[in-house]
Structures are given as C-alpha cells and as structure tokens.
C-alpha cells in the first residue's frame, strides 16, 4: 500500500497499533487485578462451608473428601435446586461476585473512556495535520495560478499525497516554462519591432528626402536620374534588411527545421557565390574556390549556402578593387572546415568580439550599405546545425571565417516548434 509511505499515515497507523496493544494490556491488567478478589471470595466460601459442616457434626474426613470431589451427581444438583442455589440467585448467594463484576465494569469503563479520548485526540490531530497540508497546498497552488513559483508542494516525502503533490509540481514547472517562454516571445517581438523601426528609419528618411528633391527638380533629368538611383539603392537596402530580419527571426524563434542530407561542398560554395558574381565583376574583385569538388558534407544545403553567401558578401564589402575572396575547404576524419578569407582591410581588435552582434558595425567600416545582420545570420545557421563559426583577422591583413561542421551534422536547438519548407528564403 503506497499510502503507508506517507509520513503522517505511518505515524497514525503506528498510534493505532499502540492503541490496540494498550487496550489488550489494560484488559489483561484489569483481569489480573480482579483475580485476587475472586480467589479471596472463593476461599471465604470454602471456610464458611467447612465451618458449618463441622458445627453440624460432619466429621472432618468427610468434609475434606467433599472439597476434593471433582464430579457432580443428579442428587447434588436437585439438592441445590431445592435450597435455591440456582443461576438466578447467584447475585444473592454470592454478593462478592457482584462486587467483583461491578469493580471490573467500572475499571473497564474508565480504561475504555481514557483510551477513547486518546483515540479521538490522535484522530483529531491527524486530521488537523492533514487539513493543514491541504491548506498549504491550496495556498501554493493559488500562488502558482498567480505566476509565483517560488515554493514547492513536495519536500522529498513519499506516499499517495506526496505523489499527487509531485504531479502538481510537475504541472507548475510546465506552466512556469510556458510562462517564461511567452515572456521571452513578447520580449523578442518587442526587440524585433524596435530593431526594424530603428533600421528602417534611415532609409525611409532618405527616400522621403530623395522624393522631395525629385519633385522639386522634376524638370532636371540629371537630378531625377541621380536621386532615382539613390532611391533604388535605399529600397534595395530596405529589401535586404527585411529579408535578413525575417531569416534571423525564424532562426531565433526556433521555427526552422534543418533538412540534413549529403551535398557536394564545391556545388554548395558555387551556389552561395552565384548571386555575387555580378557584384564582384562590377567592382573588379575575384571569388576563388579551392578544394576537392567531390567532397561531401551532411547539412541543409539551402541554409548553409545562405551562410556562406553572407560571408562572401562580407568579404567583398571589405576588400579594395583588385582584391579577392577565397572559399576553400578541407576534411579530416570527422570534421569539415570551410574557410572564407579575403585580403581586405581586416578587423580592429576592439571590434572582433562584437562582429556577430546584431546590427553591429565598426566605426572604421567602409561598408556604408551593410545592415549588420549577415554575420549574425551566418553564425545562427551554422550553430543551428551543430557547427561552429570562428574568425581570425588583423588590421590590414584580411579576415578569415572558418565554418567547422561534423561530417554527420546534427541540428542543435532550432527545430523545436514548427517545420518549414527548407528554402533559404
């Protein structure tokens, strides 16, 4: 019985056992105490009977023989009936027995009364303790309902009641986790809205100014052409900002399930650079690949290509005309390392620990079109697949980003909510 594991139940059952034992001992003691009274009463009857017989001339041997007799006869029973010695007259014939019975009854009455009072008091205390436990539990559960999870119902006890309390504590833990998750989600939404409004403020203000200039000088083709181009650049910046923000939000909120499958690393790198060739050619920059084209990596091809593309774009934004961005890869027994390096301006020591922060841009950066989301997005994608993204750089000596992913990559923590189609967009 699991109920006996409860401490209060055990104490109460121990008391009941002791109570029963005490009842038996009281009855036994009462019986033993009345024994001498019955014995004295019997001896007194024998003395009286012997004295009467001797006084009537019955010889001593006959009296002694009568007291030693073990059998009854019909004549003896008829004689006793004739002189009135029957069961109905026992109280009159033997007044001592009535006294003995009365004393025994009084003794048992007081003993029973005392034991009953003890039983009632013990039961009252047990129920009071149990009621206190229920009241404490109700108070704690009410606190749970109000969002206060500072106390717990269970304190390491056993038994049915503690088992129930443990289940309630488990429910409270789940409610607390849900409450904290909702609070994080609200804070995340608040921060995201703040980030979006802050980042869109500048291009929107620029667009508004450009439109005012175009409207004021609509008859000047050169002015219209110049500021129309700037408007397009601002719109492209806004488009990329929103595009990256949506991706970062999906990763941060856990709404991404990575589809892992073997892919060619060469093909992966080529896909990542596909949309950046025009930019590199227009700026007289090179994108170079170095590695075994047939080497494979278990990853989500679309998301990983997105991460590499952001690293390539970052490199292109920080090299001068005639510079290069090289994507190289090598494999070991259980690890694949993809390196995206450039011969650009490098990163200042004071900035290198902050470059993966959202919207962070160095004060010395020459990239006026960046939004500060490409590197955080790349890191989230790689870490979401169980990998690591590291960086090495020095001012004037270029920068090298290294993606280290297990050959049998496994997603880390970003597959906990809903599953989306695995397009990089």
Residue pairs with C-beta under 8 A, 6 or more apart in sequence:
2 158
2 159
2 160
2 163
3 9
3 159
3 160
4 10
4 13
4 159
5 158
5 159
5 160
5 162
6 157
6 158
6 159
6 160
6 161
6 162
7 157
7 158
7 159
8 126
8 129
8 130
8 133
8 161
9 159
11 126
12 122
12 123
12 126
15 122
19 115
19 118
19 119
19 122
22 115
23 111
23 115
26 111
26 115
27 108
27 111
30 104
30 107
30 108
30 111
31 104
33 107
34 100
34 103
34 104
34 107
37 96
37 99
37 100
37 103
38 97
38 100
40 96
41 94
41 96
41 97
41 100
44 96
45 94
46 67
50 63
50 67
53 62
53 63
53 66
54 60
54 63
80 86
84 93
85 93
90 97
91 97
91 98
133 161
136 153
137 153
137 165
137 168
140 151
140 152
140 153
141 153
141 168
141 172
143 149
143 150
143 151
144 168
144 172
144 175
147 179
149 172
149 173
149 175
149 176
152 169
152 172
153 165
153 166
153 168
153 169
154 162
154 165
154 166
154 169
185 253
188 252
188 253
192 245
192 249
195 245
195 358
195 359
196 242
196 245
198 359
199 241
199 245
199 359
199 371
200 238
200 241
203 234
203 235
203 237
203 238
203 241
204 238
206 230
206 234
207 231
207 234
207 235
210 227
210 228
210 230
210 231
210 234
211 231
213 223
213 227
214 223
214 224
214 227
214 228
214 231
217 223
217 224
218 224
233 369
237 369
237 371
240 371
241 371
241 373
243 425
244 371
244 373
244 374
244 377
245 373
247 306
247 377
248 358
248 373
248 376
248 377
248 380
250 256
250 420
251 377
251 380
251 381
251 384
251 414
252 380
253 417
254 413
254 414
254 415
254 416
254 417
255 417
255 418
255 420
256 303
256 384
256 414
256 415
256 420
257 411
257 414
257 415
257 418
257 419
257 420
257 422
258 299
258 300
258 303
258 384
258 385
258 411
258 414
258 415
258 422
259 300
259 422
260 298
260 299
260 300
260 385
260 409
260 410
260 411
261 298
261 299
261 300
261 301
262 296
262 297
262 298
263 296
263 297
263 298
263 299
263 301
263 304
264 293
264 294
264 295
264 296
265 291
265 292
265 293
265 295
265 296
265 297
265 329
265 336
265 338
266 289
266 291
266 292
266 293
266 294
266 295
267 293
268 297
268 299
268 301
268 304
268 305
268 308
269 289
269 291
269 308
269 327
269 329
269 338
270 289
271 301
271 305
272 305
272 306
272 307
272 308
272 309
272 312
272 327
273 287
273 289
273 308
273 309
273 312
273 327
275 309
276 287
276 309
276 312
276 313
276 316
277 287
279 285
279 313
279 316
280 286
280 287
280 316
280 325
283 316
283 321
284 321
284 322
285 316
285 319
285 321
285 322
285 323
285 324
285 325
286 323
286 324
286 325
287 312
287 316
287 324
287 325
287 326
287 327
288 324
288 325
288 326
288 327
289 326
289 327
289 328
290 326
290 327
290 328
290 329
291 327
291 328
291 329
291 330
292 329
292 331
295 329
295 331
295 336
297 304
297 336
297 338
297 405
297 407
297 409
298 406
298 407
298 408
298 409
299 385
299 405
299 409
300 385
300 422
302 422
302 423
302 424
303 381
303 384
303 385
303 422
303 424
304 381
304 382
304 385
305 424
306 377
306 378
306 381
306 424
307 377
307 378
307 379
307 381
307 382
307 389
307 403
308 327
308 338
308 340
308 378
308 403
310 374
310 375
310 377
310 378
311 340
311 374
311 375
311 378
311 401
311 403
312 325
312 327
312 340
313 374
314 370
314 374
314 375
314 401
315 325
315 340
315 341
315 342
315 344
315 399
316 325
316 342
317 367
317 369
317 370
318 342
318 344
318 345
318 365
318 366
318 367
318 399
319 325
319 342
319 343
319 344
319 345
319 398
320 344
320 345
323 342
323 343
323 344
324 342
324 343
325 340
325 341
325 342
326 339
326 340
326 341
326 342
327 338
327 339
327 340
328 338
328 339
328 341
329 336
329 337
329 338
329 339
330 336
330 337
331 337
331 407
334 406
334 407
334 408
335 404
335 405
335 406
335 407
336 404
336 405
336 406
336 407
337 402
337 403
337 404
338 402
338 403
338 405
339 400
339 401
339 402
339 403
340 400
340 401
340 403
341 398
341 399
341 400
341 401
342 398
342 399
342 400
343 398
344 398
344 399
345 366
345 395
345 396
346 393
346 394
346 395
346 396
346 397
346 398
346 399
347 355
347 362
347 391
347 393
347 394
347 395
347 399
348 362
348 364
348 395
349 395
351 360
351 362
351 364
352 391
352 393
354 360
355 362
355 375
355 391
356 375
356 376
356 379
356 389
357 372
357 376
358 372
358 373
358 376
359 371
359 372
359 373
360 372
361 367
361 370
361 372
378 389
378 401
379 389
380 414
382 388
382 389
382 403
382 405
383 389
383 412
384 411
384 412
384 413
384 414
385 405
385 409
385 410
385 411
385 412
386 405
386 406
386 409
386 410
386 411
386 412
387 403
387 404
387 405
387 406
387 409
388 403
388 404
388 405
389 401
389 402
389 403
389 404
390 401
390 402
390 404
391 399
391 400
391 401
391 402
392 399
392 400
392 402
393 399
393 400
